[in-house]
Amino acid sequence: MNKIKVHIEKGSSSSYEIHIGYQIMDRMALILANQGWAHRYFLLTDSRVSALHGERVLAILRGMGLTVEEIVFPGGEEQKSIHTCTELAERMMERGADRTSALIALGGGVVGDLTAFLASIYMRGIPHIQVPTTILAQVDSSIGGKTGVDLPSAKNLLGTFTQPKAVFIDLAFLETLSPREFINGLAEIVKYGIIEDPEILEELREGEEALRRRDPAFLAGIIAKACRIKKAIVESDETDKGLRRILNFGHTVGHAIEAESGFAVSHGEAVAMGMCAAALLSERRQYLSPEDREKIFAAIGQAGLPVRIPSSLDPEGILRGLKRDKKKEGDQIRFILLKRPGQPFVNGGIPLSLVRETIEELRA
Ligand SMILES: NC(=O)c1ccc[n+]([C@@H]2O[C@H](COP(=O)([O-])OP(=O)(O)OC[C@H]3O[C@@H](n4cnc5c(N)ncnc54)[C@H](O)[C@@H]3O)[C@@H](O)[C@H]2O)c1
């Protein structure tokens, strides 16, 4: 089992470990039993993950003598709401959850964000543990302590910064992901390749076959690399004031596309399209060479992700979404752009008209 330590020592946050390996739930049970983070655990998960893995994880935890109850809710982004959050809090209250309880988030980014948000506000804060089961959650959302729920008008508008006690990344969970979900998560790994370590793009290209087989050894290597990048960025900027913003590469347009499609376009697909938009904007502004822009499009396409925005999506709807985004300042939008792969920077002012042209150009 590979261990990565996330060092955060400011305010009320503390450091924690990311454990990465294949079939590590028994190790997790042992660590929870030894740490004594809580008297009682609530395993929060969505119905699909519960059906696939809930019973087995519960049995392993209980086998180690831990008191654990499962709380299941329907999956999907539409569940990431304050309404679901209060419903879950009520269910915990009914079962007597108190300040000596802790939450375990077993699932993708939706379960992780929602559980972490609930943990941060339930009785003014109880501990939580992340057990991410999608690639996106393993390399991104479970690390770094950003929690949140959506409002009908915008994603992640209500949230807190609350670090987990630990993150357990078990590659065995990835075996049950649908092909679409698997590819979806690759968008975040490609993102790390584009913003930080272009070698990742090479590895993905060379490891195409291993990736297709979901080879645990290959996945362990590439996921650990991605986690190290995320942890380094979080360590230097826990609360998203500077460097951490580069993680939003592709997300500005991506979130607007996701919302405009009514979430028919998945998060990973939307981020892929958003990364293409950011690369094209970078080229249009002459920061990025046409060759590097092409390399980026090729890496995204080769991972099985889209490099075009569906023509069924209304560009004006996407632009309205961008205007609502937290990254807007007046008539200009703040973007993460690129000088070359591995060299992102925050650009304070891209006029909406240029964004409109770029979106039009990318429409299939
Ligand atoms: N907190 C952060 O820093 C951060 C960063 C990036 C994204 N996010 C958030 O993450 C969310 C997206 O996460 P996601 O892509 O993991 O989506 P998700 O949580 O909706 O999971 C996608 C689907 O996969 C299913 N699933 C999960 N694990 C599975 C498994 N092992 N086998 C089979 N099916 C499985 C789920 O039931 C769901 O239907 C968004 O809400 C986004 O805002 C948060």
The ligand as a Gaussian input file, in Angstrom:
#p B3LYP/6-31G(d) Opt

LIG

0 1
 N      -14.468000      18.679000      -3.770000
 C      -13.723000      18.858000      -4.833000
 O      -12.582000      19.366000      -4.755000
 C      -14.237000      18.390000      -6.168000
 C      -13.362000      18.316000      -7.253000
 C      -13.853000      17.822000      -8.458000
 C      -15.184000      17.424000      -8.568000
 N      -16.009000      17.521000      -7.493000
 C      -17.415000      17.102000      -7.584000
 O      -17.468000      15.697000      -7.852000
 C      -18.724000      15.395000      -8.444000
 C      -18.570000      14.405000      -9.568000
 O      -18.030000      13.225000      -9.032000
 P      -18.114000      11.833000      -9.826000
 O      -17.731000      12.056000     -11.226000
 O      -17.372000      10.846000      -9.033000
 O      -19.678000      11.564000      -9.889000
 P      -20.695000      10.708000      -8.982000
 O      -20.356000      10.771000      -7.563000
 O      -22.053000      11.135000      -9.396000
 O      -20.456000       9.229000      -9.498000
 C      -20.761000       8.904000     -10.829000
 C      -21.609000       7.643000     -10.928000
 O      -20.775000       6.529000     -10.684000
 C      -21.387000       5.659000      -9.744000
 N      -20.293000       4.979000      -9.052000
 C      -19.443000       5.487000      -8.123000
 N      -18.515000       4.595000      -7.820000
 C      -18.777000       3.488000      -8.535000
 C      -18.149000       2.215000      -8.657000
 N      -17.018000       1.922000      -8.009000
 N      -18.690000       1.304000      -9.498000
 C      -19.815000       1.610000     -10.226000
 N      -20.436000       2.790000     -10.157000
 C      -19.920000       3.724000      -9.325000
 C      -22.227000       6.556000      -8.886000
 O      -23.288000       5.829000      -8.290000
 C      -22.734000       7.567000      -9.906000
 O      -23.880000       7.052000     -10.555000
 C      -19.320000      16.729000      -8.878000
 O      -20.368000      17.053000      -8.019000
 C      -18.170000      17.717000      -8.706000
 O      -18.605000      19.024000      -8.373000
 C      -15.554000      17.996000      -6.309000

